[in-house]
Amino acid sequence: MKYKITHTTTYTYSKEVFFEPFTLRLKPKCNCFQKLEEFKLSITPKPEGKTKTLDIEDNNIHTVWFSGTHKKMIIESQSLIKPLNKDPFNYLITNDSFFTLPVLEREITYRPFLKTGAKISSISNIIKPILKQSENQTIQFLNNLNIFIKILKKL
C-alpha cells in the first residue's frame, strides 16, 4: 500500500502585492515508519530563492522568497509515501490518561495533536461508530480500527 498526497493552495488578490518569505511544511518526513518515494513542489510565480531545512522535530521546511509584486500565487505539492510499519499493533500506552478516549491530557506537549476542525468531520463519521463499539477504550479502539482498515484493504 502507498499513499499519494496532493496539495494545492491558491492565493488571489484584487491588486498586486509583495509576497513576504513563505515557510512551507509540505514535504513528508522519512523515518522508520514511512519512506518518501517521490516529492514534487511547484510554486507560481517562480520564487527568487528557496532554502531547505529541518525544524526541531525533523520536519522538512522549504522557505521561499520573491521579488516584485504579484496578484496570484499557486503552491502545489505531490508526495508518494510507502508505510514501513508492518505491525499495526506495535504500540505501547505509557500514560494512564490515554487509556480512555477522548484523550483529556492537558499537557501543552499534546495540545497541537488534540485540536479538531471542520475538515475532519468525514473522518469523524468513520471513527465514531468504531469508538462507540470500543466503549471509548483506547486499546480496543486501536484494535477495532486496525480490523476496519484490514477489511477496507480487501474491498
Phi, psi and omega in degrees: 000141176225155178247129174252122183244127177238131182229134175223130173234131178237128174250127179232133183237152181287338175219168181294138180228161174267129179272118171291165178304139179254137172254121184247134175237071184247344182272117179296151180276154172261135176202194182289352181259338182205151178244128176275109183272328179213147172209130177229135177233126180233130181229128176236125005288162180297129179295151175291327179203165182209139173238154176236125179216181175240146174271185185296339179257019179065026173278142178286135180232132169248130173245128181237150176221161191229161170243157179076187179242155187211155178260347186208145173223138177235126177242122180232139174222149175226134180228145172236119186239136174249116176293140182252344181283109182276344183249101182291352180258017183273076178209159178217124179272122185246000180238119184305330182289351180267359182285341180239137180257150356288155180292128181252016180304130182256000180299138182301334180302324187263350185306314181299333182273351183257356181290146176236163180204177184296329185290345181263010182297324179292325176292319179301323179297330177279318188286322186305313179296325179291320178296317179296315178300328182274358181054039177062019178268121189304309184296317178296321178299313180297320176297312180296322178296317178296321176297316178301316180296318178298321178296316179299321181297332181281341183288000000 
